[in-house]
Amino acid sequence: MTARVEGWESNLADLIEAARSTPFEWGSHDCVTFAADAVEAVTGSRPALASHGATTADEADEAIAAAAPGRTLAAAVALAL
């Protein structure tokens, strides 16, 4: 398990607060990039995600399928972490 950085609680709270006013956008502010941001806020390191840069749900699905053939989104994210 990765250690948490000092001050992770406020890092995560700041991230959540900032996300409240940020509109959804594939590849820059979506569920996968938000999860990666949250991991970084807590641990100090950002997981490499296959869907980074995707601009549509279909592109994200294609990127994940290419990176982890036969896996679900959850399995691909777990693999990246």
N, C-alpha and C positions, 0 to 999 in steps of 0.2 A: 504494500500500500504506500502511496506517495504521501509524504509529510505535508502538512498544511503550513503555509507561510504565516509569519507573525502579522496580525492585523487582518487575517482573511475574512473575518466577519464583516468588517467595515468595507473591505474590497467588494465582497459579494453584495452587500446592501447598496453600495454606490452603483454597481452594475445594474442591479434590478431597477433602481430608481431611474437611471438614465434610459433603460430599455422601455420604460413606460411611455415615453414620448417619441420613441423612434418607430416609424412605420415599418411594417413587414416588407422585406425585399429579399428575394432569393439570392443566396450567395454572399450577402453582406449583413443582413439581419433577419435570419430565419431560425427555426427551431434547432438546427444542427450547429449553426455558428454561435447561437446564444449559449448552447450547452458547452461548446469549446471555450467561449469567453468565461463561463462560470468555472470551468475546471482551472483555467489560467488564474482567475481571481483567487481561488482557494489554494492552489498548489504552486503557482508561479511558473508553470510550464504549460504550453498549449499543445494539445494533441493534434497530430496531422490527420486531417479528415479528407477522405476521397472526394467529397462533394464540394470542397472549397472552390468558389468561383462559378458555380452553377447558377444560371439565371432563371431556370424553371424547375418545376418538380420533376419533369421528365429527364432533364439534364442531370439532376442530382441522382435520380434512380440509375441512370446509365453509368455515371461515374462510380457509384457504389458497386454496381454489378460488375464493372470491369476490374475494380480493385479487389473485390472479394466474391468471385463467382459462386453462385448458388447460395449465398448468404442473405439473410434478412438485413434490413437497415440496422436493427439493434445489434446483430452480430458483427456487422461491419464497424459500427461505432466502438463496440467493446474491443474489437481487434485493434483499432487505432489507439485506444487508450492504453 
